[in-house]
Amino acid sequence: MSRWKVVAIKDMAAGNEVTGESWQETKIFDINDPISKIIDWAVPKGDDYSRKRITLTLPHGEDV
């Protein structure tokens, strides 16, 4: 297993621009995990109407 990690952050929202809430969810993946594993986490099966912004980054100080 690689020591390098990838941080995935998804911006979430419920409601609309007038009434609603927003938050972020974060999960750490191994750098060798397939992108499909990250997408499956970010957009679960059956979540057909969801709109999310997904950010992938390395932890601070991580050098690949």
N, C-alpha and C positions, 0 to 999 in steps of 0.2 A: 504494500500500500504506500502511496506517495505521501510525503509529509506536506506537500503543497495543497492548499485549500482554495476554493472559490466561494465567495459570499454572494448569494442571490437575495435580492430585495424586491418585493412586489408592493407597489402602492395600491391600496384598497380603498374603496368608497362605497357608501350606501346612501341612497337618497339622491338628491340633486344639488345644484349649486346654491340653492336657497335654504333647503332643509336637508340635513344629512350629517354624516360623520366621515372622517377619513383616518386611515392608519397605515402603518407599514408592517409587513411580516418579513422575517429574515430567516434564512436557513443556510447552513454551511455544507458544502459538498466537496468531495475529493476532486482534485483537478482532472483525474482520469475518468470520472463519471461521464456517461454520454449526455449530451445536451437534452435528449428526450427525457431523462430522469428529472432534470430541472423543469422542463416544460410540464411534465406530469404533475409536479408539485405546484407549479405556478397556476396552472389551469386544469383543475381536477375534472375527471370525466363527468359529463352532465352539466357542466358550467358553460353552456353554449352562448350565453348572452353577456358574459362578463367581459369587461374591458379593463385591462391592467397594464401598468407600465412596469417592466421587469428590468432591473439593473443587475449586471454581473460585474463583480470587482474582486480584487485580491485583498486580503487583509493588509493593513498597514505594515510596511516593512517586508512584505513577502516578495521574494525575488525568484522568478522562475528561470 
